[in-house]
Amino acid sequence: MMLWSALQIILLVYLGLTVLIYFRQSSLVFLPEIDREFRASPADIGLAFTPLDLPTADGETLDGWFVPAATNRTARGLVIFFHGNAGNIAHRLDYLRMFHDLGLATLILDYRGYGRSSGTASEDGTYRDAEAAWRHATQALGFSPGRIILFGESLGGGVATQLAAGSRPGALILASTFTSVPDMGSDLYPLLPIRLLARIRYDSLALLAQIACPVLVIHSRDDDIIAFAHGQRLFEAARQPKRFIELAGGHNEGFVFGRADWVRQLDLFLQQALP
């Protein structure tokens, strides 16, 4: 009798977790509330910038910045930066400094529901947000597609890959990114039927075969959130030309700007990728 009661409890817990993940997965994937009030800006690190209000095709308004390249030389290209699932653009100032020092202009935005952007975060919504950024880069800013680098950090890699599959950027860079949300969820919850439950996909692995531009994958063997194997599989799926930079440190520590030799490898990739 006691064994049967214990099995019932285990079954109820299992079913409860299954229902929770199915109906609340948006709140597990998107974390816009983390440190939402943090509002540093590029001016705090000595960079000139233009605030942006980017309109989306479905009526949302996205908060963003355009940071021009150094005034003493022409921009070698433009980075459109897509950040991870937590925080906002104010947490990514070190990236802006790195891109600026490499002679690149940067367009960075908060997804709908993040920072000061309107709306509620969703997978399809982030794809529309990326399209709004692409329109602004190519139309308002006047950059040709071949001079645009799509840079996706963590969840932003899924956004950048989707945009790259439907456009012709100069390069795609995936930093500490997962192959797909179902793959990521299966790593975290191996006993649950995540692939049946997942309504959010971000299936970068399936899209990479369609992408013809040069691809750079950046990942740490020590990543404690997204396993190194995700970066390896993305690199294997990407078409040539492609390059891999192996970082060190955890998911929130092994940033590419953290060491000069990683930045040099990034610079070498850009020299080869951009005309």
Secondary structure by P-SEA (a helix, b strand, c coil): caaaaaaaaaaaaaaaaaaaaaaccccccccccccccccccccccbbbbbbbbcccccbbbbbbbbbbccccccccbbbbbbbcccccccccaaaaaaaaaacbbbbbbbccccccccccccaaaaaaaaaaaaaaaacccccccccbbbbbccaaaaaaaaaaaaccccbbbbccccccaaaaaaaacccccccccccccccccccccccccbbbbbbbcccccccaaaaaaaaaaccccbbbbbbbcccccccccccaaaaaaaaaaaaaccc
